[in-house]
Amino acid sequence: MKKILFVTGTRADFGKLKSLIQAVKDSPEYEYEIFVTGMHLLSQYGLTIREIEKSGFNNKFSFMNQVIGDDMEIILSNTINGLSKYLHEHQVDLIIVHGDRVETLAGAIVGALRNILVAHIEGGEISGTIDELIRHAVSKLSHVHFVATEVAQKRLLQLGEEPESVFVIGSPDVDIMLSNTLPPIETVKERYRIKFDTYAIAMLHPVTTDTPDIQQKHAAIFVEALLESGFNYVIIYPNNDSGSELILQSYENLRNNARFRIFSSIRFEYFLTLLKMAHFIIGNSSAGIHEAPVYGIPSFNVGTRQQNRFHYDSIFNVPFDKALILEHIRTGSVHRYMPTQHYGQGTSALNFLNALHTIWQFPKQKQFNDIVYEEPCCPV
């Protein structure tokens, strides 16, 4: 049996990987293991390793790669060190990483240097901040690519990846989004003590390429806009990138306000139910670009963190300007939109399993697939 190791460092990438892990677990041809690290082990962010356990995935190893305040390069170094030691004792045939986090980069680096096949989920996407640099670096270190869209596939071909190594499977979380296994909204509200009849979701993450004073200013503008909008909000903590503490400081202005419920984390399926029933989502999370359009939920994408990503009628891009944010909320949240199938129709796990059968003979020595077939002649 082939042994497949999934690397997860955040609640977000686990949501993307969950249906794929389940498919591998259910298959008689493969064994799964999960290397759990990053935010999953930080109490400030909800100890989301418990979500992995509650999902029934017992073949896991936890490694604490950081404490609050560690810089990204230190987290990267720690993760490389921990994963390398793990693989010294646990032989695997394939390492699967997702997206653009430093834990993802660590998984790709270790796999490439240890001559282990690496598969990257949802490469070929574009965005802002440091995430895009990490994502493309991971793609170049990976041997196999499971992308969400044909557009992403074309970008990887531009990066010199071999066409036969890129599989369009859709976005794996859409499998869960469109399933009949989501909890009812009444159950979700009772579990998280949300008493609003109507509400919006707010998620703001740091932009690591902004200076601290700019990050602090933007967080203050965001909170002021939420306060003045008059809506009820379910707020979920930012990720742990540099600058998250500034956002959390701004959220202190919302404490003890009856219109706000603030959570360090929410279980993935419960979050999807909340999103599905929300009036809109606001902030700069990829959930506003990636998941909200699947349900036709209006999304107000604030700032540059998700710039250049998927455009859709339900997505409204707005700068960090309080008046403009409030105007977009007033005019853009009046109705729902047609759901998109841009990220697939809920068959990613099946597509993934079908593709797995073909990858085991892929060479670990990659070649750059140059789209320029003849070198230009040098002038005499």
Secondary structure as the mmCIF struct_conf table of DSSP 4:
data_model
#
loop_
_struct_conf.conf_type_id
_struct_conf.id
_struct_conf.beg_label_comp_id
_struct_conf.beg_label_asym_id
_struct_conf.beg_label_seq_id
_struct_conf.end_label_comp_id
_struct_conf.end_label_asym_id
_struct_conf.end_label_seq_id
STRN STRN1 LYS A 2 THR A 8
BEND BEND1 THR A 10 THR A 10
HELX_RH_AL_P HELX_RH_AL_P1 ARG A 11 ASP A 26
TURN_TY1_P TURN_TY1_P1 PRO A 28 GLU A 29
STRN STRN2 TYR A 30 VAL A 36
HELX_RH_3T_P HELX_RH_3T_P1 GLY A 38 LEU A 41
HELX_RH_3T_P HELX_RH_3T_P2 SER A 43 TYR A 45
TURN_TY1_P TURN_TY1_P2 GLY A 46 GLY A 46
TURN_TY1_P TURN_TY1_P3 THR A 48 THR A 48
HELX_RH_AL_P HELX_RH_AL_P2 ILE A 49 LYS A 54
TURN_TY1_P TURN_TY1_P4 SER A 55 GLY A 56
STRN STRN3 LYS A 60 SER A 62
TURN_TY1_P TURN_TY1_P5 ILE A 68 GLY A 69
HELX_RH_AL_P HELX_RH_AL_P3 MET A 72 GLU A 89
BEND BEND2 HIS A 90 HIS A 90
BEND BEND3 ASP A 93 ASP A 93
STRN STRN4 LEU A 94 HIS A 98
TURN_TY1_P TURN_TY1_P6 GLY A 99 ASP A 100
HELX_RH_AL_P HELX_RH_AL_P4 VAL A 102 LEU A 113
TURN_TY1_P TURN_TY1_P7 ARG A 114 ASN A 115
STRN STRN5 LEU A 117 ILE A 121
BEND BEND4 GLU A 122 GLU A 122
BEND BEND5 GLY A 124 GLY A 124
BEND BEND6 GLY A 128 GLY A 128
HELX_RH_AL_P HELX_RH_AL_P5 THR A 129 LEU A 141
BEND BEND7 HIS A 143 HIS A 143
STRN STRN6 VAL A 144 VAL A 147
BEND BEND8 ALA A 148 THR A 149
HELX_RH_AL_P HELX_RH_AL_P6 GLU A 150 GLN A 158
TURN_TY1_P TURN_TY1_P8 LEU A 159 GLY A 160
HELX_RH_3T_P HELX_RH_3T_P3 PRO A 163 SER A 165
STRN STRN7 VAL A 166 VAL A 168
HELX_RH_AL_P HELX_RH_AL_P7 PRO A 172 MET A 177
TURN_TY1_P TURN_TY1_P9 LEU A 178 LEU A 178
BEND BEND9 SER A 179 ASN A 180
BEND BEND10 LEU A 182 LEU A 182
HELX_LH_PP_P HELX_LH_PP_P1 PRO A 183 PRO A 184
HELX_RH_AL_P HELX_RH_AL_P8 ILE A 185 TYR A 192
TURN_TY1_P TURN_TY1_P10 ARG A 193 ARG A 193
BEND BEND11 ASP A 197 THR A 198
STRN STRN8 ALA A 200 MET A 203
TURN_TY1_P TURN_TY1_P11 THR A 208 THR A 209
BEND BEND12 ASP A 210 ASP A 210
HELX_RH_AL_P HELX_RH_AL_P9 PRO A 212 SER A 229
STRN STRN9 TYR A 233 ILE A 236
BEND BEND13 ASN A 240 ASP A 241
TURN_TY1_P TURN_TY1_P12 SER A 242 GLY A 243
HELX_RH_AL_P HELX_RH_AL_P10 SER A 244 TYR A 251
HELX_RH_3T_P HELX_RH_3T_P4 GLU A 252 LEU A 254
TURN_TY1_P TURN_TY1_P13 ARG A 255 ASN A 256
TURN_TY1_P TURN_TY1_P14 ALA A 258 ARG A 259
STRN STRN10 PHE A 260 PHE A 263
BEND BEND14 SER A 264 SER A 264
HELX_RH_AL_P HELX_RH_AL_P11 PHE A 268 MET A 277
BEND BEND15 HIS A 279 HIS A 279
STRN STRN11 ILE A 281 GLY A 283
BEND BEND16 ASN A 284 ASN A 284
TURN_TY1_P TURN_TY1_P15 SER A 286 SER A 286
HELX_RH_AL_P HELX_RH_AL_P12 ALA A 287 HIS A 290
TURN_TY1_P TURN_TY1_P16 GLU A 291 GLU A 291
HELX_RH_AL_P HELX_RH_AL_P13 ALA A 292 TYR A 295
TURN_TY1_P TURN_TY1_P17 GLY A 296 GLY A 296
STRN STRN12 SER A 299 VAL A 302
BEND BEND17 GLY A 303 THR A 304
TURN_TY1_P TURN_TY1_P18 ARG A 305 ASN A 308
BEND BEND18 ARG A 309 ARG A 309
TURN_TY1_P TURN_TY1_P19 ASP A 313 SER A 314
STRN STRN13 ILE A 315 VAL A 318
BEND BEND19 PHE A 320 PHE A 320
HELX_RH_AL_P HELX_RH_AL_P14 LYS A 322 GLY A 332
BEND BEND20 SER A 333 HIS A 335
HELX_LH_PP_P HELX_LH_PP_P2 MET A 338 THR A 340
TURN_TY1_P TURN_TY1_P20 HIS A 342 TYR A 343
BEND BEND21 GLN A 345 GLY A 346
HELX_RH_AL_P HELX_RH_AL_P15 SER A 348 LEU A 356
TURN_TY1_P TURN_TY1_P21 HIS A 357 THR A 358
TURN_TY1_P TURN_TY1_P22 TRP A 360 GLN A 361
BEND BEND22 LYS A 364 GLN A 365
BEND BEND23 ILE A 371 ILE A 371
BEND BEND24 GLU A 374 GLU A 374
HELX_LH_PP_P HELX_LH_PP_P3 GLU A 375 PRO A 379
#
